Amino acid sequence: MTDSNHYGFILPEELILLRDQIRRFMREEVKPIEDKLPHDATGCSPEDLEHLRAIAEDMGLTRMAVPAEYGGNPASALTQIILAEESAKCRLGGYAPALNAFKGGPPNVIWGGTPAQKEKYGVPCVEGDANMFVAITEPTGGSDPRNNITTRAEKRGDKWYLNGRKMWITGAGLATYGIIFARTNDGEEGHPPQVTAFIVEPDFPGITFNEIKVIRALSPWEIVLEDCEVPDENVLGEVGQGFGVAQNWLVNARVPYAAGCIGIAQEALDMACGWVKQRPTRDGMLMDKQAIQWMIADSEVELKAARLLVYEAAARIDAGEPGKVDASICKLYGTETAGRVVDRAIQMFGGMGVAQEMPLERWYRELRVKRIGEGPSEVHRMVIARDKLRNTDGGVYFG
Ligand SMILES: Cc1cc2nc3c(=O)[nH]c(=O)nc-3n(C[C@H](O)[C@H](O)[C@H](O)COP(=O)(O)OP(=O)(O)OC[C@H]3O[C@@H](n4cnc5c(N)ncnc54)[C@H](O)[C@@H]3O)c2cc1C
């Protein structure tokens, strides 16, 4: 059976059913709780969260990125991006992941750790409320972390000592622990430095956190490391292989990231359609004006294209194909499309579009961040262009 509404990809029937089930859950259970929250709140009361999680648990929607042996309910990448798209329509589902109703678990990279690390750091995220940060970016620049990481880790006796600063790290000051990437070797002439991943707890000696206020409510943090003491057993993966450990996870995370942006933008467009259908003008309804219809048409086409890119990338991940360029395409087009669509939705609403009683202005701010986090647009353009140039022979005329 195929899906006949505006989600044009031919999804298997069970995924269509799942998607509709998530939509109902968001509409009937999550939205009423959201409606009671202050405009910029990033979470609800523990009781409400527990209530939502219990329902999500019953529906089999929790811990989809967690291996079964650690209490997970592992699902395909395609399933996870359907959840990401639908759940992003409400804050409690989507973009405050530490608080989300679906308990996605820790970033997958932790499941590549030692059995002791998985038990100590992975399981509490699954069973309890532990949450974590990932710190790569530094004040010297995040676009080229492989070369720019200057935070150093030096081994003395059986401990590592980290010195440096990390910048813009989401949720760091509130997390139970985090993964910090630090240089352990400068590498050979002409080669990038060797970087190692360390699991760090906030009460380790020598670590401080400073909140950075930004355009959205969920803050990133500066992390200052002054001889921060980390036990040797907290090295994640091999020494010098930090990016090797994290690479697949970093790349694959861009696909649900794009899906979440598409979900927000779809909701904004659907809201705008509802608005223009009931908004009169001097000579007819707003929906009958060409200027409005063109905004709706462009938004619908772009969202459909963005969604197909995301579905294809997820299908490739599920097929075990290398997905770096596909993930960059999704991240670039998904985030930029979503920004444009929400901007147009605000325009169709007029003054109401920027009123705080609507979610649009919050989405607008959130989506602005999405073009910078997880690699800014320019970096993804670079990845896509280099791949294209490498693999194109000049076509019929120049080949
Ligand atoms: C709210 C928020 C949350 C974040 N959360 C995290 C987190 O949890 N963990 C983490 O590690 N990082 C996080 N980041 C950091 C984010 O990944 C970086 O901001 C991003 O990688 C860009 O790095 P930068 O800010 O240092 O900009 P820069 O690297 O200084 O770049 C500045 C601008 O120049 C462009 N640019 C850079 N190099 C080139 C080039 N060669 N050619 C053309 N243009 C170029 C960039 O695209 C960008 O537009 C977060 C950022 C924000 C804003």
Ligand as a Chemical Component Dictionary entry (heavy atoms), coordinates in Angstrom:
data_LIG
# 
_chem_comp.id                   LIG 
_chem_comp.type                 NON-POLYMER 
_chem_comp.pdbx_formal_charge   0 
_chem_comp.three_letter_code    LIG 
# 
loop_
_chem_comp_atom.comp_id 
_chem_comp_atom.atom_id 
_chem_comp_atom.alt_atom_id 
_chem_comp_atom.type_symbol 
_chem_comp_atom.charge 
_chem_comp_atom.model_Cartn_x 
_chem_comp_atom.model_Cartn_y 
_chem_comp_atom.model_Cartn_z 
_chem_comp_atom.pdbx_ordinal 
LIG C1  C1  C 0 23.362 26.829 19.657 1  
LIG C2  C2  C 0 24.570 26.048 19.257 2  
LIG C3  C3  C 0 24.756 24.772 19.774 3  
LIG C4  C4  C 0 25.922 24.059 19.469 4  
LIG N1  N1  N 0 26.139 22.823 20.049 5  
LIG C5  C5  C 0 27.342 22.213 19.893 6  
LIG C6  C6  C 0 27.653 21.009 20.608 7  
LIG O1  O1  O 0 26.833 20.467 21.366 8  
LIG N2  N2  N 0 28.895 20.461 20.449 9  
LIG C7  C7  C 0 29.836 21.012 19.629 10 
LIG O2  O2  O 0 30.940 20.470 19.553 11 
LIG N3  N3  N 0 29.565 22.148 18.926 12 
LIG C8  C8  C 0 28.356 22.757 19.054 13 
LIG N4  N4  N 0 28.072 23.907 18.350 14 
LIG C9  C9  C 0 29.111 24.503 17.534 15 
LIG C10 C10 C 0 28.864 24.428 16.042 16 
LIG O3  O3  O 0 29.095 23.130 15.588 17 
LIG C11 C11 C 0 29.822 25.470 15.434 18 
LIG O4  O4  O 0 29.319 26.753 15.764 19 
LIG C12 C12 C 0 29.969 25.299 13.949 20 
LIG O5  O5  O 0 30.661 24.108 13.659 21 
LIG C13 C13 C 0 30.723 26.486 13.337 22 
LIG O6  O6  O 0 31.902 26.764 14.014 23 
LIG P1  P1  P 0 32.218 28.249 14.489 24 
LIG O7  O7  O 0 31.035 28.780 15.202 25 
LIG O8  O8  O 0 33.492 28.242 15.214 26 
LIG O9  O9  O 0 32.364 29.080 13.145 27 
LIG P2  P2  P 0 33.654 29.186 12.214 28 
LIG O10 O10 O 0 34.243 27.828 12.011 29 
LIG O11 O11 O 0 34.529 30.249 12.719 30 
LIG O12 O12 O 0 32.994 29.673 10.869 31 
LIG C14 C14 C 0 32.372 30.959 10.752 32 
LIG C15 C15 C 0 31.624 31.024 9.417  33 
LIG O13 O13 O 0 32.557 30.869 8.349  34 
LIG C16 C16 C 0 32.163 29.786 7.515  35 
LIG N5  N5  N 0 33.358 29.074 7.094  36 
LIG C17 C17 C 0 34.285 28.496 7.872  37 
LIG N6  N6  N 0 35.252 27.940 7.114  38 
LIG C18 C18 C 0 34.909 28.186 5.833  39 
LIG C19 C19 C 0 35.521 27.875 4.569  40 
LIG N7  N7  N 0 36.652 27.162 4.497  41 
LIG N8  N8  N 0 34.901 28.299 3.450  42 
LIG C20 C20 C 0 33.735 29.002 3.509  43 
LIG N9  N9  N 0 33.130 29.341 4.678  44 
LIG C21 C21 C 0 33.710 28.928 5.807  45 
LIG C22 C22 C 0 31.300 28.895 8.389  46 
LIG O14 O14 O 0 30.424 28.139 7.623  47 
LIG C23 C23 C 0 30.596 29.916 9.242  48 
LIG O15 O15 O 0 29.484 30.418 8.521  49 
LIG C24 C24 C 0 26.890 24.613 18.589 50 
LIG C25 C25 C 0 26.665 25.887 18.040 51 
LIG C26 C26 C 0 25.532 26.596 18.362 52 
LIG C27 C27 C 0 25.363 27.950 17.764 53 
# 
loop_
_chem_comp_bond.comp_id 
_chem_comp_bond.atom_id_1 
_chem_comp_bond.atom_id_2 
_chem_comp_bond.value_order 
_chem_comp_bond.pdbx_ordinal 
LIG C1  C2  SING 1  
LIG C2  C3  SING 2  
LIG C2  C26 DOUB 3  
LIG C3  C4  DOUB 4  
LIG C4  N1  SING 5  
LIG C4  C24 SING 6  
LIG N1  C5  DOUB 7  
LIG C5  C6  SING 8  
LIG C5  C8  SING 9  
LIG C6  O1  DOUB 10 
LIG C6  N2  SING 11 
LIG N2  C7  SING 12 
LIG C7  O2  DOUB 13 
LIG C7  N3  SING 14 
LIG N3  C8  DOUB 15 
LIG C8  N4  SING 16 
LIG N4  C9  SING 17 
LIG N4  C24 SING 18 
LIG C9  C10 SING 19 
LIG C10 O3  SING 20 
LIG C10 C11 SING 21 
LIG C11 O4  SING 22 
LIG C11 C12 SING 23 
LIG C12 O5  SING 24 
LIG C12 C13 SING 25 
LIG C13 O6  SING 26 
LIG O6  P1  SING 27 
LIG P1  O7  DOUB 28 
LIG P1  O8  SING 29 
LIG P1  O9  SING 30 
LIG O9  P2  SING 31 
LIG P2  O10 DOUB 32 
LIG P2  O11 SING 33 
LIG P2  O12 SING 34 
LIG O12 C14 SING 35 
LIG C14 C15 SING 36 
LIG C15 O13 SING 37 
LIG C15 C23 SING 38 
LIG O13 C16 SING 39 
LIG C16 N5  SING 40 
LIG C16 C22 SING 41 
LIG N5  C17 SING 42 
LIG N5  C21 SING 43 
LIG C17 N6  DOUB 44 
LIG N6  C18 SING 45 
LIG C18 C19 SING 46 
LIG C18 C21 DOUB 47 
LIG C19 N7  SING 48 
LIG C19 N8  DOUB 49 
LIG N8  C20 SING 50 
LIG C20 N9  DOUB 51 
LIG N9  C21 SING 52 
LIG C22 O14 SING 53 
LIG C22 C23 SING 54 
LIG C23 O15 SING 55 
LIG C24 C25 DOUB 56 
LIG C25 C26 SING 57 
LIG C26 C27 SING 58 
# 
